[in-house]
Amino acid sequence: MVSKAWKELVDAEREIGREEGWEEGISEGGDMLAKLLKILVPGSIEFDKALNATGNERMKLYKKYGILD
């Protein structure tokens, strides 16, 4: 039987991993958006679309402009 302390330790490590993954995802997403916005002309329809896009719509734009394979 696993002790309660061991289970709490494992749960804490999992939570730390989730938080690190979340932070990394936010950072990478911000970098990709910055690359996309550098390519687009400010004020253009595509630029505005990129700023207001849902996650799925933005992924299509990343692929369209070669930021994401």
DSSP file (Angstrom, degrees, kcal/mol; ACC not computed):
  #  RESIDUE AA STRUCTURE BP1 BP2  ACC     N-H-->O    O-->H-N    N-H-->O    O-->H-N    TCO  KAPPA ALPHA  PHI   PSI    X-CA   Y-CA   Z-CA
    1    1 A M              0   0    0      0, 0.0     2,-0.4     0, 0.0     0, 0.0   0.000 360.0 360.0 360.0 136.9    0.0    0.0    0.0
    2    2 A V        -     0   0    0      1,-0.1     2,-0.0     2,-0.0     0, 0.0  -0.636 360.0-119.2 -82.7 133.9    1.3    3.4   -0.9
    3    3 A S     >  -     0   0    0     -2,-0.4     4,-2.2     1,-0.1     5,-0.2  -0.314  17.3-118.2 -71.6 157.9    1.5    5.8    2.0
    4    4 A K  H  > S+     0   0    0      1,-0.2     4,-2.4     2,-0.2     5,-0.2   0.882 114.6  54.0 -62.5 -39.6   -0.5    9.0    2.0
    5    5 A A  H  > S+     0   0    0      2,-0.2     4,-2.2     1,-0.2    -1,-0.2   0.905 108.4  49.2 -62.9 -41.8    2.7   11.1    2.1
    6    6 A W  H  > S+     0   0    0      2,-0.2     4,-2.5     1,-0.2    -2,-0.2   0.922 110.9  49.8 -64.1 -43.6    4.1    9.3   -1.0
    7    7 A K  H  X S+     0   0    0     -4,-2.2     4,-2.5     1,-0.2    -2,-0.2   0.905 110.5  50.1 -61.4 -42.2    0.8    9.9   -2.9
    8    8 A E  H  X S+     0   0    0     -4,-2.4     4,-2.3     2,-0.2    -1,-0.2   0.885 110.3  50.9 -63.8 -38.9    0.8   13.6   -2.0
    9    9 A L  H  X S+     0   0    0     -4,-2.2     4,-2.2     2,-0.2    -2,-0.2   0.928 111.6  46.6 -63.8 -46.1    4.4   13.9   -3.2
   10   10 A V  H  X S+     0   0    0     -4,-2.5     4,-2.2     1,-0.2    -2,-0.2   0.915 112.5  50.2 -62.9 -43.5    3.5   12.2   -6.5
   11   11 A D  H  X S+     0   0    0     -4,-2.5     4,-2.1     1,-0.2    -1,-0.2   0.893 109.8  51.0 -62.1 -40.1    0.4   14.4   -6.9
   12   12 A A  H  X S+     0   0    0     -4,-2.3     4,-2.2     2,-0.2    -1,-0.2   0.899 109.4  50.4 -64.8 -40.9    2.5   17.6   -6.2
   13   13 A E  H  X S+     0   0    0     -4,-2.2     4,-2.2     2,-0.2    -2,-0.2   0.895 109.6  51.0 -64.6 -39.8    5.1   16.6   -8.8
   14   14 A R  H  X S+     0   0    0     -4,-2.2     4,-2.3     2,-0.2    -1,-0.2   0.915 109.5  50.3 -62.2 -42.5    2.3   16.0  -11.4
   15   15 A E  H  X S+     0   0    0     -4,-2.1     4,-2.4     2,-0.2    -2,-0.2   0.902 109.2  51.1 -64.1 -41.2    0.9   19.5  -10.6
   16   16 A I  H  X S+     0   0    0     -4,-2.2     4,-2.5     1,-0.2    -1,-0.2   0.918 109.9  50.8 -61.2 -43.2    4.4   21.1  -11.1
   17   17 A G  H  X S+     0   0    0     -4,-2.2     4,-2.3     2,-0.2    -2,-0.2   0.895 109.7  49.8 -61.7 -41.1    4.7   19.3  -14.4
   18   18 A R  H  X S+     0   0    0     -4,-2.3     4,-2.5     2,-0.2    -2,-0.2   0.926 111.4  48.6 -62.8 -44.9    1.3   20.6  -15.5
   19   19 A E  H  X S+     0   0    0     -4,-2.4     4,-2.6     2,-0.2    -2,-0.2   0.910 111.9  48.7 -63.5 -42.6    2.1   24.2  -14.5
   20   20 A E  H  X S+     0   0    0     -4,-2.5     4,-2.4     1,-0.2    -1,-0.2   0.903 112.5  48.9 -64.5 -40.5    5.5   24.0  -16.4
   21   21 A G  H  X S+     0   0    0     -4,-2.3     4,-2.4     2,-0.2    -2,-0.2   0.899 111.3  49.8 -64.1 -40.8    3.8   22.6  -19.4
   22   22 A W  H  X S+     0   0    0     -4,-2.5     4,-2.2     2,-0.2    -2,-0.2   0.931 112.2  47.2 -63.1 -46.8    1.1   25.3  -19.3
   23   23 A E  H  X S+     0   0    0     -4,-2.6     4,-2.3     1,-0.2    -2,-0.2   0.898 112.4  49.8 -63.5 -40.9    3.8   28.1  -19.0
   24   24 A E  H  X S+     0   0    0     -4,-2.4     4,-2.7     1,-0.2     5,-0.2   0.905 110.2  51.0 -64.0 -41.9    5.8   26.6  -21.8
   25   25 A G  H  X S+     0   0    0     -4,-2.4     4,-2.5     2,-0.2    -2,-0.2   0.896 110.2  48.8 -62.6 -41.5    2.7   26.4  -24.0
   26   26 A I  H  X S+     0   0    0     -4,-2.2     4,-2.3     2,-0.2    -1,-0.2   0.919 112.4  48.9 -64.4 -43.6    1.8   30.1  -23.3
   27   27 A S  H  X S+     0   0    0     -4,-2.3     4,-2.1     2,-0.2    -2,-0.2   0.931 113.6  45.3 -62.5 -47.0    5.4   31.1  -24.1
   28   28 A E  H  X S+     0   0    0     -4,-2.7     4,-2.4     1,-0.2    -1,-0.2   0.894 112.3  52.2 -65.1 -40.1    5.5   29.2  -27.4
   29   29 A G  H  X S+     0   0    0     -4,-2.5     4,-2.3    -5,-0.2    -1,-0.2   0.896 109.5  49.4 -62.7 -40.5    2.1   30.5  -28.4
   30   30 A G  H  X S+     0   0    0     -4,-2.3     4,-2.3     2,-0.2    -1,-0.2   0.893 110.7  50.3 -65.2 -40.0    3.2   34.0  -27.8
   31   31 A D  H  X S+     0   0    0     -4,-2.1     4,-2.2     2,-0.2    -2,-0.2   0.911 111.2  48.2 -64.1 -42.6    6.3   33.5  -29.8
   32   32 A M  H  X S+     0   0    0     -4,-2.4     4,-2.3     2,-0.2    -2,-0.2   0.906 111.5  49.7 -66.1 -41.1    4.3   32.0  -32.7
   33   33 A L  H  X S+     0   0    0     -4,-2.3     4,-2.7     2,-0.2    -1,-0.2   0.910 109.5  52.1 -64.0 -41.2    1.8   34.9  -32.6
   34   34 A A  H  X S+     0   0    0     -4,-2.3     4,-1.8     1,-0.2    -2,-0.2   0.912 109.7  49.2 -61.3 -42.4    4.7   37.4  -32.6
   35   35 A K  H  X S+     0   0    0     -4,-2.2     4,-1.2     2,-0.2    -1,-0.2   0.913 112.0  49.1 -62.2 -42.7    6.2   35.8  -35.7
   36   36 A L  H  X S+     0   0    0     -4,-2.3     4,-1.7     1,-0.2     3,-0.5   0.925 110.5  49.2 -63.3 -45.2    2.8   35.8  -37.4
   37   37 A L  H  < S+     0   0    0     -4,-2.7    -1,-0.2     1,-0.2    -2,-0.2   0.815 106.1  57.3 -67.7 -29.5    2.2   39.5  -36.7
   38   38 A K  H  < S+     0   0    0     -4,-1.8    -1,-0.2    -5,-0.2    -2,-0.2   0.829 108.5  47.7 -67.3 -31.0    5.7   40.4  -37.9
   39   39 A I  H  < S+     0   0    0     -4,-1.2    -2,-0.2    -3,-0.5    -1,-0.2   0.860 103.8  73.4 -75.6 -37.4    4.8   38.8  -41.3
   40   40 A L  S  < S-     0   0    0     -4,-1.7     3,-0.0    -5,-0.1     0, 0.0  -0.385  87.4-110.3 -84.5 156.8    1.4   40.5  -41.6
   41   41 A V    >   -     0   0    0     -2,-0.1     3,-2.4     1,-0.1     6,-0.4  -0.743  39.2-111.6 -85.7 122.6    0.7   44.2  -42.4
   42   42 A P  T 3  S+     0   0    0      0, 0.0     3,-0.1     0, 0.0    -1,-0.1  -0.278 102.8  20.0 -55.1 134.7   -0.7   46.1  -39.4
   43   43 A G  T 3  S+     0   0    0      1,-0.3    -2,-0.0     2,-0.1     2,-0.0   0.283  95.4 127.8  88.6 -10.0   -4.3   47.1  -40.1
   44   44 A S  S <> S-     0   0    0     -3,-2.4     4,-2.4     1,-0.1    -1,-0.3  -0.289  74.1-110.9 -74.6 164.9   -4.8   44.5  -42.8
   45   45 A I  H  > S+     0   0    0      1,-0.2     4,-2.5     2,-0.2     5,-0.2   0.917 119.9  49.7 -61.1 -44.0   -7.7   42.0  -42.7
   46   46 A E  H  > S+     0   0    0      2,-0.2     4,-2.4     1,-0.2    -1,-0.2   0.878 109.6  51.9 -64.4 -37.8   -5.3   39.1  -42.0
   47   47 A F  H  > S+     0   0    0     -6,-0.4     4,-2.0     2,-0.2    -2,-0.2   0.943 112.5  44.4 -62.6 -48.9   -3.6   41.0  -39.2
   48   48 A D  H  X S+     0   0    0     -4,-2.4     4,-1.9     1,-0.2    -2,-0.2   0.880 112.1  53.6 -63.2 -38.2   -6.9   41.7  -37.5
   49   49 A K  H  X S+     0   0    0     -4,-2.5     4,-0.9    -5,-0.2    -1,-0.2   0.912 107.6  51.0 -62.3 -42.2   -8.0   38.1  -38.1
   50   50 A A  H  < S+     0   0    0     -4,-2.4     3,-0.4     1,-0.2    -2,-0.2   0.893 110.9  48.3 -62.7 -40.4   -4.8   36.9  -36.4
   51   51 A L  H  < S+     0   0    0     -4,-2.0    -1,-0.2     1,-0.2    -2,-0.2   0.845 121.5  34.4 -68.7 -33.5   -5.4   39.1  -33.4
   52   52 A N  H  < S+     0   0    0     -4,-1.9    -1,-0.2    -5,-0.2    -2,-0.2   0.337  92.3 121.8-105.3   5.8   -9.1   38.1  -33.0
   53   53 A A     <  -     0   0    0     -4,-0.9     2,-0.1    -3,-0.4    -3,-0.1  -0.277  60.9-121.0 -73.3 153.0   -8.8   34.4  -34.1
   54   54 A T     >  -     0   0    0      1,-0.1     4,-2.6    -2,-0.0     5,-0.2  -0.326  41.5 -94.5 -75.4 172.6   -9.8   31.4  -32.1
   55   55 A G  H  > S+     0   0    0      1,-0.2     4,-1.9     2,-0.2     5,-0.1   0.908 126.8  47.0 -57.6 -44.1   -7.1   28.8  -31.4
   56   56 A N  H  > S+     0   0    0      2,-0.2     4,-1.7     1,-0.2    -1,-0.2   0.908 112.4  49.0 -66.4 -42.5   -8.1   26.7  -34.4
   57   57 A E  H  > S+     0   0    0      1,-0.2     4,-1.7     2,-0.2    -2,-0.2   0.903 111.0  50.6 -63.6 -40.6   -8.3   29.7  -36.7
   58   58 A R  H  X S+     0   0    0     -4,-2.6     4,-2.5     1,-0.2    -1,-0.2   0.874 105.5  56.4 -66.8 -36.3   -4.9   30.9  -35.6
   59   59 A M  H  X S+     0   0    0     -4,-1.9     4,-2.2     1,-0.2    -1,-0.2   0.898 105.3  52.2 -60.9 -39.7   -3.4   27.4  -36.2
   60   60 A K  H  X S+     0   0    0     -4,-1.7     4,-2.6     1,-0.2    -1,-0.2   0.895 109.7  49.1 -62.5 -39.7   -4.6   27.6  -39.8
   61   61 A L  H  X S+     0   0    0     -4,-1.7     4,-2.2     2,-0.2     6,-0.2   0.900 108.1  53.4 -67.0 -40.1   -2.9   31.0  -40.1
   62   62 A Y  H  <>S+     0   0    0     -4,-2.5     5,-2.7     1,-0.2     6,-1.3   0.923 113.3  43.8 -59.4 -43.6    0.4   29.6  -38.7
   63   63 A K  H ><5S+     0   0    0     -4,-2.2     3,-1.2     3,-0.2    -2,-0.2   0.912 111.0  54.3 -67.3 -42.8    0.3   26.8  -41.2
   64   64 A K  H 3<5S+     0   0    0     -4,-2.6    -2,-0.2     1,-0.3    -1,-0.2   0.870 114.5  40.3 -59.4 -38.6   -0.6   29.2  -44.1
   65   65 A Y  T 3<5S-     0   0    0     -4,-2.2    -1,-0.3    -5,-0.1    -2,-0.2   0.267 116.1-110.5 -98.4  10.7    2.4   31.5  -43.3
   66   66 A G  T < 5S+     0   0    0     -3,-1.2    -3,-0.2     2,-0.2    -4,-0.1   0.692  84.3 119.0  74.8  20.3    4.8   28.6  -42.6
   67   67 A I  S   <S+     0   0    0     -5,-2.7     2,-0.4    -6,-0.2    -4,-0.2   0.786  79.8  33.4 -84.3 -29.8    5.2   29.2  -38.9
   68   68 A L              0   0    0     -6,-1.3    -2,-0.2    -9,-0.1    -1,-0.2  -0.988 360.0 360.0-128.5 134.6    3.9   25.8  -38.1
   69   69 A D              0   0    0     -2,-0.4    -6,-0.1    -3,-0.1    -1,-0.1   0.485 360.0 360.0 -74.1 360.0    4.4   22.6  -40.2
